[in-house]
Amino acid sequence: MSRNQKNMPRIVGVDLFCGVGGLTHGLVRGGIQVAAGIDIDPSCKFPFEANNSASFIECDVGKLKADDIAPFYEGADFTLLAGCAPCQPFSTYSRSGRNSEYESQWPLVSSFGRLVKKVKPDLVTMENVPQLADHPVFQQFLKSLSGYKKWWQVVECSSIGIPQTRKRLVLLASRLGSDGLELSQDQVRTMTVRETIGSLPPIKAGERDPQDELHTASSLSPLNLSRIRVSRPGGTWRDWPEELQASCHRKDTGATYPSVYGRMEWDRPAPTITTQCFGYGNGRFGHPEQDRAISLREAAMLQTFPESYAFAPPGAPIKFNKMGRLIGNAVPVRLGEVIARSLVGHVQAHVH
């Protein structure tokens, strides 16, 4: 260990709404120790603990108390409260006005703010959908950060080394001051689909790699197999012969949705990886070359999880809907790493 590493302040974090551990894994890579992850979903426990040296606490964050969090900060020089409160109603795929589902998600962000006020961590970071910034719940969250210097911005993930076009709202807050309180966005080369998943062994639709249970692709109907065979990378269903086009797409109401049934392009970033990314008809999720949708492992790697990241115990059944949800809802590991390096640099600017 170098002298600088020995003298580096010990930042300890707790990850609210931790999911399978994407944010935690990235924070650790960037120099922050994460002591615990908290999530209400028990299916997150195995992947979180199997890949991270942190405890998984199955708990509703809305019922969490400051006293539940405080013990995890023992021995820390600086404390961090981090999280991505689920806000699905803000997504452009699911938002349809202020309905009851929309309103029901507000307490998740409010609970994060309540814990900030009670715990009083030195540092706070939140990652979420860009639309959150336009809603009153975000302004309420900012009020919970009274006494903190704050920075937030919508970040295009492909600009920080993540191989997908994914926009996210990133917030950093600190009690230490404002020096260096921003996301480090050094010029990095755009990562492509080829660089990320091109080395994985080929598989067919409906097949699984015997060496990696997560490298499994969903089955295709005979019709969709015919469709993907005539699909070109970056193209749309409009490229198909008319006999392969769905009747709904030929109507005026369907003709404006060309982004389904598409293939990715090898030498560009992937589209946003969603919870339904394993389905060829759910977006531009066709493999650039093979006649299938991307596998679950490929989706995870496009979310910048390491190829070795375990999402289920050995031999456990792999369910596409469940795994797609866990992978698509995750914070990209690389984003967590960039956040951590930014916060570490900020802390160092204030202690030296």
C-alpha positions, -999 to +999 in steps of 0.1 A: +000+000+000+014+034-010+018+063+015-010+082-003-033+052+001-025+049+038-032+086+043-064+086+023-095+094+043-117+064+050-151+072+034-178+047+044-211+045+026-245+030+030-264+022-002-302+027-001-323+009-027-291-010-035-306-036-059-280-062-071-251-039-061-243-019-093-238+014-074-220-003-045-196-022-068-187+010-085-183+030-053-159+004-040-139+004-073-136+042-070-122+041-034-152+042-011-159+014+014-196+004+014-207-012+047-242-021+038-269-022+011-305-019+019-334-030-004-369-044+001-364-070-027-351-103-013-339-115-047-312-088-045-295-105-015-275-131-033-260-109-061-253-081-037-235-102-011-218-126-035-200-098-053-195-072-026-179-072+008-210-056+024-240-067+043-274-068+026-303-056+048-338-066+035-359-037+047-384-011+035-364+021+034-396+039+043-395+022+077-357+026+082-345+047+112-313+067+116-303+043+144-304+014+120-278+031+098-254+047+123-236+015+134-224+009+098-204+041+100-182+031+129-146+040+123-153+062+093-135+095+087-163+106+064-198+091+059-218+088+027-255+080+022-261+069-014-290+056-034-313+055-064-349+056-052-371+038-077-391+063-097-406+042-125-436+066-130-411+092-141-399+070-169-410+079-204-420+043-209-444+043-180-455+079-172-491+086-181-501+116-159-503+118-121-521+086-114-521+067-081-490+047-091-471+079-099-480+094-065-472+062-046-435+065-056-430+099-040-425+085-005-394+066-017-376+099-026-390+115+005-378+087+027-343+092+013-346+129+022-359+121+057-329+098+064-305+125+052-319+149+077-317+124+105-284+107+098-266+139+087-239+121+066-210+141+054-217+132+018-248+123-002-253+110-038-284+102-056-288+088-091-322+088-109-341+094-141-337+128-156-374+136-154-372+136-116-355+171-117-387+186-132-410+174-104-418+189-069-405+158-052-370+167-063-373+202-049-384+187-016-354+165-016-331+195-022-347+211+009-337+181+030-301+190+020-301+222+040-265+229+051-250+210+022-233+223-009-251+207-039-243+198-075-265+180-099-266+174-137-281+151-163-253+129-175-251+110-208-236+077-197-218+071-230-197+102-223-181+086-192-172+052-206-205+033-203-213+015-236-249+026-238-269+058-245-284+063-211-292+096-195-293+098-157-297+126-131-267+126-108-266+146-075-237+151-052-239+169-019-214+177+008-211+193+042-174+200+036-178+227+010-181+232-027-144+227-039-143+199-064-180+190-059-189+179-094-188+147-114-154+141-129-161+139-166-126+135-180-125+129-217-128+092-222-132+072-254-167+060-262-171+023-255-188+002-281-209-029-281-181-048-298-155-039-271-179-049-244-195-081-255-177-091-287-156-117-270-184-138-256-190-172-272-218-173-298-251-189-289-284-193-307-319-180-297-331-202-268-297-215-260-274-212-230-237-212-227-227-243-207-199-223-190-221-193-180-257-198-170-264-161-174-252-161-210-286-173-222-308-159-249-346-159-251-363-181-277-377-166-309-408-176-327-404-187-364-418-153-375-394-133-353-365-155-364-374-146-400-376-110-390-342-108-373-325-126-402-334-097-425-327-070-399-296-049-403-275-034-375-290+000-366-320-007-388-357-009-380-387-030-389-393-006-418-364-024-436-384-057-436-404-070-466-441-061-461-451-097-454-430-097-422-443-064-409-468-065-381-502-052-390-501-026-362-469-011-376-486-006-410-512+016-393-506+053-389-505+049-351-478+023-352-456+037-379-441+063-355-425+036-333-394+024-353-372+016-323-386-019-317-373-051-334-339-036-341-303-048-339-275-031-321-245-018-340-211-033-332-192+000-333-216+022-314-229+022-278-260+001-271-294+018-265-306+022-229-306-013-213-341-017-199-358-044-178-371-060-210-338-059-228-338-097-233-367-095-258-360-088-295-394-071-299-389-048-269-365-023-284-332-023-303-320-053-284-311-077-313-275-089-313-255-071-340-246-103-358-262-134-343-299-141-349-312-135-314-317-109-287-288-101-265-283-125-236-287-116-200-249-117-195-245-093-224-271-070-209-252-070-176-219-063-193-235-034-212-244-021-177-207-024-170-210-053-145-179-076-147-183-107-167-178-127-135-206-110-116-229-136-102-266-129-103-279-163-090-265-192-071-249-220-092-277-242-106-305-219-098-331-215-125-326-183-146-359-165-152-358-139-179-383-115-164-367-115-130-331-112-142-341-086-168-357-065-140-326-068-117-302-059-145-322-032-162-330-014-129-293-015-118-271+016-116-242+010-141-211+000-122-190+025-141-213+054-131-208+044-094-171+044-099-170+079-115-192+091-086-168+076-061-137+091-077-154+125-078-163+123-041-129+110-031-112+139-049-136+164-033-128+151+002-091+151-005-093+188-016-108+196+018-084+176+041-050+185+025 
